[in-house]
Amino acid sequence: MVRSISGGLTILTPVKGQWIFEDKLFNERMIPVRIISTRAEILEIVAMTKKYYEQIAVLAYRLSDDVILRHDNETQNIG
């Protein structure tokens, strides 16, 4: 579903996470995913992910504004 929104993704190795919400400790497996997307696309992905996994919260953050994506023999600046 993410690929259909952003055109692709990289799924990283799952990690163990802990966080507290309303004085309750949550232990869960977290799957980091890297995506090149517009802000509108990431907002759609966050909403879809939150609903699909029935999450209280989903975190997304920008890694870089200076992205180089190379297709064939062209370099495109996405940022």
C-alpha positions in Angstrom: 0.0 0.0 0.0 2.9 2.4 0.8 4.5 1.6 -2.5 1.3 2.5 -4.4 1.3 6.0 -2.7 5.0 6.9 -2.8 6.4 4.7 -5.5 8.7 2.7 -3.3 10.0 2.0 0.2 12.9 0.4 2.1 12.0 -1.8 5.0 14.7 -1.9 7.6 15.4 -4.5 10.3 12.7 -4.5 13.0 13.7 -3.2 16.5 12.2 -3.4 20.0 10.7 -0.2 21.3 9.2 1.0 24.6 7.1 4.0 25.2 4.7 5.3 27.8 1.2 6.6 27.1 -1.3 7.5 29.8 0.9 5.9 32.5 1.0 2.6 30.6 4.2 1.0 29.3 4.0 -0.3 25.8 6.6 -2.8 24.5 6.4 -3.5 20.8 8.2 -4.4 17.7 8.8 -1.4 15.4 9.6 -1.7 11.7 11.6 1.3 10.4 10.7 2.2 6.8 12.4 4.8 4.6 10.3 6.5 2.0 10.9 9.3 -0.5 7.6 11.2 -0.6 5.9 14.6 -0.6 4.5 15.9 2.6 1.0 15.1 1.4 2.0 11.5 0.6 3.7 10.9 4.0 0.6 12.3 5.8 -1.5 9.8 3.8 0.9 7.0 4.7 1.0 7.9 8.4 -2.9 7.9 8.5 -3.1 4.6 6.6 -0.4 3.0 8.8 -2.0 4.1 12.0 -5.4 2.7 11.0 -4.0 -0.6 9.5 -1.9 -1.4 12.6 -4.4 0.1 15.1 -1.6 2.3 16.5 -2.0 5.0 19.1 0.7 6.9 17.4 2.9 6.7 14.3 6.1 8.7 14.0 7.5 10.1 10.7 10.4 12.5 10.3 12.4 14.1 7.5 15.9 12.7 7.0 17.1 15.2 4.4 16.1 18.1 2.2 18.9 17.4 -0.2 18.1 14.1 -1.9 19.6 12.8 -5.1 17.7 10.1 -6.9 19.4 8.7 -10.0 17.3 7.1 -12.7 19.2 5.7 -15.8 21.6 8.5 -16.8 19.9 11.5 -15.1 20.3 13.0 -11.7 17.1 14.6 -10.2 17.1 16.8 -7.1 13.9 15.8 -5.2 14.3 18.3 -2.3 
